[in-house]
Amino acid sequence: MDKIFRLDFWQKNDLMIVVSLIFAILIFATLLFFVMGLIKSKANLTELKARTRSWWFMSLIFIGATLINSTISYCALALLSFFAFRELYSQLDFRHSDRRAVFWAFLAIPIQYYLAYIGWYGAFIIFIPVVMFLFLPMRLVLKGDTDDIIKSMSLLQWVLMLTVFGISHMAYLLSLPEIPTFESGGRGLLLFLVFLTEINDVMQFTWGKLLGKHKIIPKVSPNKTWEGFIGGILSTTVIGYFLAFLTPLEPLTCALVSFGLAISGFVGDIVMSSVKRDIGVKDLGTSIPGHGGVLDRIDSLAYTAPVFFHLVYYLAY
């Protein structure tokens, strides 16, 4: 059994505190919206309930990644990239002649995650931004179809960077070397990243609902307000300060990293909102019945994961 599940997880008090906190928040939110629905039957709680179910889904996925065998964890995260890549690729206007290049882009997923698995930082960091950046245009050119080829080159590389390169940084967190005074390790870092990204989404949404009056970019995301944005960033920064024990960073440094994570999460959210508006869809997929696609749920993580990884890598490793 211990070959499949990381049984020492339950002996890590730091990890258990955060897992308990995550479930406590989710249970509280679920019960709160249920009671509000009974008291105010006319209240529109559809979006709040949908977001809460999404947070349940994400929490179970990533907490599971900290419990199971590391090899299975890497495979699970690679599958997230696969589904996210497929969802975004299927919504964009690729040419029929691009299929073989897209096939090679799909093959990049297991390679990228294998590099994360073996902890080969040098190859991990250049494989997609350099190797695939040079290889995929050549593969497109060999097909001989030059109509809209620049568009295909740009789209394919951007999709690969967002859904594979960005998200794969979560996997590499599990491969970071051990630090003697830091017991939580990569699992703690992964939990910190996912929890802070989620709580940033929650706080920005909550402050926006409570105080939001001034729109930031109404043409892209009408519900985003300056009050929600600032309130979310401040809340996430403070929470990150108190969860510094999940990282090898000092509390003040961790708060600054959390500040950057909150901003990058917001950017990831609005970037994907603009993409969906451009192609005219509400959700990018249907992988999660009733909640859209995988990328709809992890769009912020595609931005926060590389930002968090490189800040922590630079500051602590």
Secondary structure, 3 states (H helix, E strand, C coil): CCCCECHHHHHCHHHHHHHHHHHHHHHHHHHHHHHHHHHCCCCCCHHHHHHHHHHHHHHHHHHHHHHECHHHHHHHHHHHHHHHHHHHHHHCCCCHHHHHHHHHHHHHHHHHHHHHHHCCHHHHHHHHHHHHHHHHHHHHHHCCCCCCHHHHHHHHHHHHHHHHHHHHHHHHHCCCCCECCECCHHHHHHHHHHHHHHHHHHHHHHHHHHHCCCECCCCCCCCCEHHHHHHHHHHHHHHHHHCHHHCCCCHHHHHHHHHHHHHHHHHHHHHHHHHHHHHCCCCCCCCECCCECHHHHHCCHHHHHHHHHHHHHHHHC
